Amino acid sequence: MAESLLCVRDAEAAATRILPADIRDFIAGGSEAEVTLAANRAALDAVFLTPRMLGGITACDPSTVLVGCQSALPVAIAPMSYQRMVHPEGELGMARAAREAGIPLTLSMMSSCPLEQVAAVGGTLWQQLYWLRDRGQVTDMIQRAEAAGCRALVLTVDVPRLGRRLRDMRNNFALPPGVTAVNLHDESASLLHRPPAGASGVAAHTNYAFDPSLSWDDVSWLRASTRLPCWSAASPRSRSPSRPCPTSGWFIPRGSWGWPAPPGKRESR
Ligand SMILES: Cc1cc2nc3c(=O)[nH]c(=O)nc-3n(C[C@H](O)[C@H](O)[C@H](O)COP(=O)(O)O)c2cc1C
């Protein structure tokens, strides 16, 4: 009998049985001792939805507008890199699932399938950006996202460097052959497959390629460089209070996959 996946925990348990241990750790692990990962999980588990009874309701419509895009649910898929690691179709399969569910997909800049192919699947696509030292690659990605019909840019601002992900360090984690950041033209991508001893290949590549000096001025530059709405993906407490929000809004909370960010008040504007 086929295994029934009735909730996210079922899917997680099935994936844990199937995936190689180092890939499972890359997905399920968090930064440092994973104290904040557990705290974020607990914070999410403490959110309850209040049902409205006695309303005489026979049909529910959970659809809404997210980032100016119609969505069948008040949910969008967060950017997750290198999805061909877990399935040969990678981001293409994820895009089909998002299209069928009627929800937006945020495509990671570190996608293992080309942006244009993912966009051709249809559905609502937002493009995530990291701030790279090679600004030409950022510009290229913005232009490709516009040409491919993406509806928004999502700038990750809370990973100036990838946090110390201890499981990956212990595994000397390297991407499987044939899986790479296909949207970048980047000599340092070899680090993804051949990390230094005791290091994660993804961390080595990230720390080489990312520009940690990202500032409000760069965010202003980004806004002036595109006609798409720009959103920021950040941890709850990484917002700088010193400047008014120059992006359209913030996506928070963010968990602690890339950085040990503490849980915080859920807010956005
Ligand atoms: C395997 C994996 C890859 C990720 N890759 C990216 C990425 O490329 N860009 C990014 O901004 N965030 C990335 N993230 C972070 C997620 O977008 C998300 O913020 C994080 O998982 C916390 O959200 P959650 O609490 O809903 O899990 C990744 C997370 C995972 C698990």
The ligand as a Tripos MOL2 file, in Angstrom:
@<TRIPOS>MOLECULE
LIG
   31    33     1     0     0
SMALL
NO_CHARGES

@<TRIPOS>ATOM
      1 C1         17.1480   23.4720    2.3150 C.3       1 LIG1
      2 C2         16.9220   24.9360    2.5360 C.ar      1 LIG1
      3 C3         17.4170   25.8470    1.6220 C.ar      1 LIG1
      4 C4         17.2010   27.2190    1.8100 C.ar      1 LIG1
      5 N1         17.6620   28.0930    0.8550 N.ar      1 LIG1
      6 C5         17.3760   29.4080    0.9840 C.ar      1 LIG1
      7 C6         17.7510   30.3040   -0.0490 C.ar      1 LIG1
      8 O1         18.3030   29.9230   -1.0770 O.2       1 LIG1
      9 N2         17.4700   31.6270    0.1410 N.ar      1 LIG1
     10 C7         16.8440   32.1010    1.2740 C.ar      1 LIG1
     11 O2         16.6170   33.2980    1.3780 O.2       1 LIG1
     12 N3         16.4490   31.2540    2.2540 N.ar      1 LIG1
     13 C8         16.6930   29.9260    2.1290 C.ar      1 LIG1
     14 N4         16.2650   29.0600    3.1000 N.ar      1 LIG1
     15 C9         15.5170   29.5840    4.2730 C.3       1 LIG1
     16 C10        14.0180   29.4300    4.0280 C.3       1 LIG1
     17 O3         13.5960   30.2730    2.9610 O.3       1 LIG1
     18 C11        13.1930   29.7880    5.2900 C.3       1 LIG1
     19 O4         13.3800   31.1130    5.6080 O.3       1 LIG1
     20 C12        13.6020   28.9760    6.4570 C.3       1 LIG1
     21 O5         13.4910   27.5940    6.1220 O.3       1 LIG1
     22 C13        12.7340   29.2630    7.7010 C.3       1 LIG1
     23 O6         11.4030   29.1650    7.3700 O.3       1 LIG1
     24 P1         10.5210   28.1270    8.1230 P.3       1 LIG1
     25 O7         10.5730   28.5620    9.5400 O.co2     1 LIG1
     26 O8          9.1920   28.2900    7.4670 O.co2     1 LIG1
     27 O9         11.1680   26.7900    7.8470 O.co2     1 LIG1
     28 C14        16.4690   27.6860    2.9390 C.ar      1 LIG1
     29 C15        15.9710   26.7560    3.8560 C.ar      1 LIG1
     30 C16        16.1860   25.4000    3.6690 C.ar      1 LIG1
     31 C17        15.6120   24.4350    4.6630 C.3       1 LIG1
@<TRIPOS>BOND
     1     1     2 1
     2     2     3 ar
     3     2    30 ar
     4     3     4 ar
     5     4     5 ar
     6     4    28 ar
     7     5     6 ar
     8     6     7 ar
     9     6    13 1
    10     7     8 2
    11     7     9 ar
    12     9    10 ar
    13    10    11 2
    14    10    12 ar
    15    12    13 ar
    16    13    14 ar
    17    14    15 1
    18    14    28 ar
    19    15    16 1
    20    16    17 1
    21    16    18 1
    22    18    19 1
    23    18    20 1
    24    20    21 1
    25    20    22 1
    26    22    23 1
    27    23    24 1
    28    24    25 2
    29    24    26 1
    30    24    27 1
    31    28    29 ar
    32    29    30 ar
    33    30    31 1
@<TRIPOS>SUBSTRUCTURE
     1 LIG1         1 GROUP 0 **** ****
